[in-house]
Amino acid sequence: GDLSTLASISDLRLQPVTVVTRDAYLALYPEDDIQTRYVVINGCRRLAAAGEFGRPELDISVNDAVARDRVTLISAAIAENVDRQDFDVIEEAKAVQVLVKECGQANLAAERLQKTKGWVSQRLALLQLAPELQSALRRGELAIREARSLARVPLEQQVRRWRNALEREQKGGPHTPPEPRRSPARAR
């Protein structure tokens, strides 16, 4: 992503980057081919900014307890980024999906992230969007609230409904989110 907000890293000392040792990481992910001594868990943007803006070194905090199990490691990697305003919402949704898979249940993932189960479900719903809508969401052209509504529409209708809503909005008409698909039992 855009690292310009971290340009001050060349002058200022920021919080340390959280890492785990290679051995701790490989105990969880033996199939990965890691050649470095440490694996960054939190602070990937700081590390990238340090390289881009000429800071030759960063403080690190080695914390192998974060690698006690895969769920803890994934939770730690996600936690710092979830509350960042410029974090890509689709990448966030993909990270949440990985955590849900690892935990086995959405409510357990929600507990790990200190979010509601509804928040987790809403993020997962964004992955049901057509690729064009995911791109629009990333660019800020589609609001998360509208995207969640569109995710309930059959995939083949999503883009058309979004474009129709945009046309209505441009013509000065009221902006109405797409009608969610309802099951026959709920339609009564």
CYANA upper distance limits for C-alpha pairs under 8 A (distance plus 0.5 A):
  3 LEU  CA      7 ALA  CA      7.40
  3 LEU  CA     45 ARG  CA      7.64
  3 LEU  CA     48 ALA  CA      8.33
  3 LEU  CA     49 ALA  CA      6.43
  6 LEU  CA     46 ARG  CA      7.69
  6 LEU  CA     49 ALA  CA      6.69
  7 ALA  CA     49 ALA  CA      7.31
  7 ALA  CA     53 PHE  CA      6.68
  8 SER  CA     12 LEU  CA      6.49
  9 ILE  CA     13 ARG  CA      7.12
  9 ILE  CA     14 LEU  CA      7.46
  9 ILE  CA     46 ARG  CA      8.17
  9 ILE  CA     49 ALA  CA      7.47
  9 ILE  CA     50 ALA  CA      6.74
  9 ILE  CA     53 PHE  CA      7.60
  9 ILE  CA     55 ARG  CA      7.46
 10 SER  CA     50 ALA  CA      7.20
 10 SER  CA     53 PHE  CA      6.25
 10 SER  CA     54 GLY  CA      6.55
 10 SER  CA     55 ARG  CA      5.51
 13 ARG  CA     58 LEU  CA      8.46
 15 GLN  CA     59 ASP  CA      8.02
 16 PRO  CA     43 GLY  CA      8.14
 16 PRO  CA     58 LEU  CA      7.37
 16 PRO  CA     59 ASP  CA      5.24
 16 PRO  CA     60 ILE  CA      5.20
 16 PRO  CA     61 SER  CA      6.41
 17 VAL  CA     40 VAL  CA      7.46
 17 VAL  CA     41 ILE  CA      8.22
 17 VAL  CA     42 ASN  CA      6.34
 17 VAL  CA     43 GLY  CA      5.23
 17 VAL  CA     44 CYS  CA      8.18
 17 VAL  CA     46 ARG  CA      7.93
 17 VAL  CA     47 LEU  CA      8.10
 17 VAL  CA     58 LEU  CA      7.81
 17 VAL  CA     59 ASP  CA      6.88
 17 VAL  CA     60 ILE  CA      5.12
 17 VAL  CA     61 SER  CA      6.50
 18 THR  CA     40 VAL  CA      6.54
 18 THR  CA     41 ILE  CA      6.09
 18 THR  CA     42 ASN  CA      5.52
 18 THR  CA     43 GLY  CA      6.96
 18 THR  CA     60 ILE  CA      6.32
 18 THR  CA     61 SER  CA      5.35
 18 THR  CA     62 VAL  CA      6.58
 18 THR  CA     63 ASN  CA      7.23
 19 VAL  CA     38 TYR  CA      6.50
 19 VAL  CA     39 VAL  CA      5.81
 19 VAL  CA     40 VAL  CA      4.87
 19 VAL  CA     41 ILE  CA      5.77
 19 VAL  CA     42 ASN  CA      7.50
 19 VAL  CA     60 ILE  CA      7.18
 19 VAL  CA     61 SER  CA      6.56
 19 VAL  CA     62 VAL  CA      5.47
 19 VAL  CA     63 ASN  CA      6.61
 19 VAL  CA     64 ASP  CA      8.14
 20 VAL  CA     24 ALA  CA      6.83
 20 VAL  CA     25 TYR  CA      6.99
 20 VAL  CA     38 TYR  CA      6.11
 20 VAL  CA     39 VAL  CA      5.90
 20 VAL  CA     40 VAL  CA      7.19
 20 VAL  CA     41 ILE  CA      7.57
 20 VAL  CA     62 VAL  CA      5.93
 20 VAL  CA     63 ASN  CA      5.91
 20 VAL  CA     64 ASP  CA      5.37
 20 VAL  CA     66 VAL  CA      7.78
 20 VAL  CA     67 ALA  CA      7.39
 21 THR  CA     25 TYR  CA      6.82
 21 THR  CA     37 ARG  CA      6.64
 21 THR  CA     38 TYR  CA      5.02
 21 THR  CA     39 VAL  CA      6.76
 21 THR  CA     62 VAL  CA      7.54
 21 THR  CA     63 ASN  CA      8.42
 21 THR  CA     64 ASP  CA      6.96
 22 ARG  CA     26 LEU  CA      6.55
 22 ARG  CA     34 ILE  CA      7.46
 22 ARG  CA     35 GLN  CA      8.36
 22 ARG  CA     36 THR  CA      7.20
 22 ARG  CA     37 ARG  CA      5.78
 22 ARG  CA     38 TYR  CA      5.56
 22 ARG  CA     39 VAL  CA      6.72
 23 ASP  CA     27 ALA  CA      6.63
 24 ALA  CA     28 LEU  CA      7.52
 24 ALA  CA     64 ASP  CA      6.62
 24 ALA  CA     67 ALA  CA      6.53
 24 ALA  CA     68 ARG  CA      8.38
 25 TYR  CA     29 TYR  CA      6.66
 25 TYR  CA     30 PRO  CA      8.40
 25 TYR  CA     39 VAL  CA      7.63
 25 TYR  CA     67 ALA  CA      6.86
 26 LEU  CA     30 PRO  CA      5.07
 26 LEU  CA     31 GLU  CA      8.15
 26 LEU  CA     32 ASP  CA      7.51
 26 LEU  CA     34 ILE  CA      8.21
 28 LEU  CA     67 ALA  CA      7.86
 28 LEU  CA     69 ASP  CA      7.21
 28 LEU  CA     70 ARG  CA      6.73
 40 VAL  CA     44 CYS  CA      6.91
 41 ILE  CA     73 LEU  CA      8.05
 41 ILE  CA     76 ALA  CA      7.44
 41 ILE  CA     77 ALA  CA      5.66
 42 ASN  CA     76 ALA  CA      7.77
 42 ASN  CA     77 ALA  CA      6.16
 42 ASN  CA     80 GLU  CA      7.14
 43 GLY  CA     47 LEU  CA      6.65
 44 CYS  CA     48 ALA  CA      6.64
 45 ARG  CA     49 ALA  CA      6.48
 46 ARG  CA     50 ALA  CA      6.51
 47 LEU  CA     51 GLY  CA      6.98
 47 LEU  CA     58 LEU  CA      7.93
 48 ALA  CA     52 GLU  CA      6.73
 49 ALA  CA     53 PHE  CA      6.31
 50 ALA  CA     54 GLY  CA      6.34
 50 ALA  CA     55 ARG  CA      5.16
 50 ALA  CA     56 PRO  CA      7.41
 50 ALA  CA     57 GLU  CA      7.90
 50 ALA  CA     58 LEU  CA      7.99
 51 GLY  CA     55 ARG  CA      6.64
 51 GLY  CA     56 PRO  CA      7.59
 63 ASN  CA     67 ALA  CA      8.34
 64 ASP  CA     68 ARG  CA      7.53
 66 VAL  CA     72 THR  CA      6.41
 66 VAL  CA     73 LEU  CA      5.82
 66 VAL  CA     76 ALA  CA      7.41
 67 ALA  CA     72 THR  CA      7.02
 67 ALA  CA     73 LEU  CA      5.65
 68 ARG  CA     72 THR  CA      7.26
 68 ARG  CA     73 LEU  CA      7.90
 69 ASP  CA     73 LEU  CA      6.87
 70 ARG  CA     74 ILE  CA      6.55
 70 ARG  CA    102 GLU  CA      7.74
 71 VAL  CA     75 SER  CA      6.45
 71 VAL  CA     99 LEU  CA      7.03
 71 VAL  CA    102 GLU  CA      6.54
 71 VAL  CA    103 CYS  CA      6.85
 72 THR  CA     76 ALA  CA      6.55
 73 LEU  CA     77 ALA  CA      6.74
 74 ILE  CA     78 ILE  CA      6.67
 74 ILE  CA     95 ALA  CA      8.49
 74 ILE  CA     98 VAL  CA      8.39
 74 ILE  CA     99 LEU  CA      6.77
 75 SER  CA     79 ALA  CA      6.37
 75 SER  CA     99 LEU  CA      7.42
 75 SER  CA    112 ARG  CA      6.81
 75 SER  CA    113 LEU  CA      6.98
 76 ALA  CA     80 GLU  CA      7.64
 77 ALA  CA     81 ASN  CA      8.01
 78 ILE  CA     82 VAL  CA      6.59
 78 ILE  CA     92 GLU  CA      8.16
 78 ILE  CA     95 ALA  CA      7.18
 78 ILE  CA     96 VAL  CA      8.19
 78 ILE  CA    113 LEU  CA      8.38
 79 ALA  CA     83 ASP  CA      7.97
 79 ALA  CA    113 LEU  CA      6.79
 80 GLU  CA     84 ARG  CA      7.83
 81 ASN  CA     87 PHE  CA      6.93
 81 ASN  CA     92 GLU  CA      8.27
 82 VAL  CA     87 PHE  CA      7.52
 82 VAL  CA     92 GLU  CA      7.10
 83 ASP  CA     87 PHE  CA      8.34
 87 PHE  CA     91 GLU  CA      8.20
 87 PHE  CA     92 GLU  CA      7.63
 88 ASP  CA     92 GLU  CA      6.69
 88 ASP  CA    138 ARG  CA      6.63
 89 VAL  CA     93 ALA  CA      6.59
 89 VAL  CA    123 ARG  CA      8.41
 89 VAL  CA    137 LEU  CA      8.16
 89 VAL  CA    138 ARG  CA      7.10
 90 ILE  CA     94 LYS  CA      6.67
 90 ILE  CA    123 ARG  CA      8.49
 90 ILE  CA    126 LEU  CA      7.48
 90 ILE  CA    127 LEU  CA      7.58
 90 ILE  CA    134 GLN  CA      7.38
 90 ILE  CA    137 LEU  CA      8.43
 90 ILE  CA    138 ARG  CA      7.41
 91 GLU  CA     95 ALA  CA      6.65
 92 GLU  CA     96 VAL  CA      6.68
 92 GLU  CA    123 ARG  CA      8.07
 93 ALA  CA     97 GLN  CA      6.62
 93 ALA  CA    123 ARG  CA      5.38
 93 ALA  CA    124 LEU  CA      6.15
 93 ALA  CA    126 LEU  CA      7.36
 93 ALA  CA    127 LEU  CA      7.29
 94 LYS  CA     98 VAL  CA      6.85
 94 LYS  CA    124 LEU  CA      8.09
 94 LYS  CA    127 LEU  CA      7.89
 95 ALA  CA     99 LEU  CA      6.86
 96 VAL  CA    100 VAL  CA      6.62
 96 VAL  CA    109 ALA  CA      8.04
 96 VAL  CA    120 VAL  CA      7.46
 96 VAL  CA    123 ARG  CA      7.78
 96 VAL  CA    124 LEU  CA      7.70
 97 GLN  CA    101 LYS  CA      6.67
 97 GLN  CA    124 LEU  CA      6.84
 98 VAL  CA    102 GLU  CA      6.67
 99 LEU  CA    103 CYS  CA      6.48
 99 LEU  CA    109 ALA  CA      6.49
100 VAL  CA    104 GLY  CA      6.19
100 VAL  CA    105 GLN  CA      6.10
100 VAL  CA    106 ALA  CA      5.73
100 VAL  CA    108 LEU  CA      7.94
100 VAL  CA    109 ALA  CA      5.77
101 LYS  CA    105 GLN  CA      7.59
103 CYS  CA    108 LEU  CA      6.62
103 CYS  CA    109 ALA  CA      6.52
104 GLY  CA    108 LEU  CA      8.06
105 GLN  CA    109 ALA  CA      7.05
106 ALA  CA    110 ALA  CA      6.60
106 ALA  CA    117 LYS  CA      6.80
106 ALA  CA    120 VAL  CA      7.11
106 ALA  CA    121 SER  CA      7.79
107 ASN  CA    111 GLU  CA      6.75
107 ASN  CA    116 THR  CA      8.14
107 ASN  CA    117 LYS  CA      5.68
107 ASN  CA    120 VAL  CA      8.49
108 LEU  CA    112 ARG  CA      6.85
109 ALA  CA    113 LEU  CA      6.79
109 ALA  CA    120 VAL  CA      8.13
110 ALA  CA    114 GLN  CA      6.30
110 ALA  CA    115 LYS  CA      5.39
110 ALA  CA    116 THR  CA      6.02
110 ALA  CA    117 LYS  CA      5.81
110 ALA  CA    119 TRP  CA      8.22
110 ALA  CA    120 VAL  CA      6.60
111 GLU  CA    115 LYS  CA      6.78
111 GLU  CA    116 THR  CA      7.86
115 LYS  CA    119 TRP  CA      6.79
115 LYS  CA    120 VAL  CA      7.68
116 THR  CA    120 VAL  CA      7.09
117 LYS  CA    121 SER  CA      6.66
118 GLY  CA    122 GLN  CA      6.51
119 TRP  CA    123 ARG  CA      6.78
120 VAL  CA    124 LEU  CA      6.74
121 SER  CA    125 ALA  CA      6.62
122 GLN  CA    126 LEU  CA      7.20
122 GLN  CA    148 ARG  CA      6.96
123 ARG  CA    127 LEU  CA      7.88
124 LEU  CA    128 GLN  CA      7.94
125 ALA  CA    129 LEU  CA      7.91
125 ALA  CA    148 ARG  CA      6.76
125 ALA  CA    151 ALA  CA      6.42
125 ALA  CA    152 ARG  CA      8.37
126 LEU  CA    134 GLN  CA      7.87
126 LEU  CA    147 ALA  CA      7.14
126 LEU  CA    148 ARG  CA      6.66
126 LEU  CA    151 ALA  CA      6.80
127 LEU  CA    134 GLN  CA      8.19
128 GLN  CA    151 ALA  CA      6.05
128 GLN  CA    155 LEU  CA      8.07
129 LEU  CA    133 LEU  CA      6.50
129 LEU  CA    134 GLN  CA      6.55
129 LEU  CA    147 ALA  CA      7.96
129 LEU  CA    150 LEU  CA      7.62
129 LEU  CA    151 ALA  CA      5.70
129 LEU  CA    155 LEU  CA      7.31
129 LEU  CA    158 GLN  CA      7.86
130 ALA  CA    134 GLN  CA      6.85
130 ALA  CA    155 LEU  CA      6.67
130 ALA  CA    158 GLN  CA      7.32
130 ALA  CA    159 VAL  CA      7.58
131 PRO  CA    135 SER  CA      6.71
132 GLU  CA    136 ALA  CA      6.79
132 GLU  CA    159 VAL  CA      7.80
133 LEU  CA    137 LEU  CA      6.55
133 LEU  CA    142 LEU  CA      7.92
133 LEU  CA    147 ALA  CA      8.08
133 LEU  CA    158 GLN  CA      8.46
133 LEU  CA    159 VAL  CA      7.26
134 GLN  CA    138 ARG  CA      6.75
135 SER  CA    139 ARG  CA      6.77
136 ALA  CA    140 GLY  CA      6.70
136 ALA  CA    141 GLU  CA      5.54
136 ALA  CA    142 LEU  CA      6.00
137 LEU  CA    141 GLU  CA      6.29
137 LEU  CA    142 LEU  CA      5.13
137 LEU  CA    143 ALA  CA      6.94
137 LEU  CA    144 ILE  CA      7.49
137 LEU  CA    147 ALA  CA      7.83
138 ARG  CA    142 LEU  CA      8.48
142 LEU  CA    146 GLU  CA      7.24
142 LEU  CA    147 ALA  CA      7.02
143 ALA  CA    147 ALA  CA      6.60
144 ILE  CA    148 ARG  CA      6.61
145 ARG  CA    149 SER  CA      7.11
146 GLU  CA    150 LEU  CA      6.72
146 GLU  CA    177 PRO  CA      6.61
146 GLU  CA    178 PRO  CA      8.32
147 ALA  CA    151 ALA  CA      6.60
148 ARG  CA    152 ARG  CA      7.44
149 SER  CA    153 VAL  CA      7.73
149 SER  CA    177 PRO  CA      7.31
149 SER  CA    178 PRO  CA      6.81
149 SER  CA    179 GLU  CA      7.90
149 SER  CA    180 PRO  CA      6.65
150 LEU  CA    158 GLN  CA      6.28
150 LEU  CA    161 ARG  CA      8.28
150 LEU  CA    162 TRP  CA      8.01
150 LEU  CA    177 PRO  CA      8.34
150 LEU  CA    178 PRO  CA      6.69
150 LEU  CA    180 PRO  CA      7.75
151 ALA  CA    155 LEU  CA      8.06
151 ALA  CA    158 GLN  CA      7.81
152 ARG  CA    180 PRO  CA      5.89
152 ARG  CA    181 ARG  CA      6.38
153 VAL  CA    157 GLN  CA      7.00
153 VAL  CA    158 GLN  CA      6.38
153 VAL  CA    178 PRO  CA      8.19
153 VAL  CA    179 GLU  CA      8.12
153 VAL  CA    180 PRO  CA      6.27
153 VAL  CA    181 ARG  CA      6.01
154 PRO  CA    158 GLN  CA      6.92
154 PRO  CA    181 ARG  CA      8.03
157 GLN  CA    161 ARG  CA      6.65
158 GLN  CA    162 TRP  CA      6.73
159 VAL  CA    163 ARG  CA      6.62
160 ARG  CA    164 ASN  CA      6.58
161 ARG  CA    165 ALA  CA      6.66
161 ARG  CA    178 PRO  CA      6.91
162 TRP  CA    166 LEU  CA      6.74
162 TRP  CA    178 PRO  CA      8.02
163 ARG  CA    167 GLU  CA      6.67
164 ASN  CA    168 ARG  CA      6.75
165 ALA  CA    169 GLU  CA      6.67
165 ALA  CA    175 HIS  CA      6.79
165 ALA  CA    176 THR  CA      7.18
165 ALA  CA    177 PRO  CA      7.60
165 ALA  CA    178 PRO  CA      8.12
166 LEU  CA    170 GLN  CA      6.64
166 LEU  CA    175 HIS  CA      8.25
167 GLU  CA    171 LYS  CA      6.71
168 ARG  CA    172 GLY  CA      6.96
168 ARG  CA    173 GLY  CA      5.64
168 ARG  CA    174 PRO  CA      7.35
168 ARG  CA    175 HIS  CA      7.05
169 GLU  CA    173 GLY  CA      5.80
169 GLU  CA    174 PRO  CA      6.69
169 GLU  CA    175 HIS  CA      5.86
182 ARG  CA    186 ARG  CA      6.59
182 ARG  CA    187 ALA  CA      6.63
183 SER  CA    187 ALA  CA      6.84
184 PRO  CA    188 ARG  CA      7.71
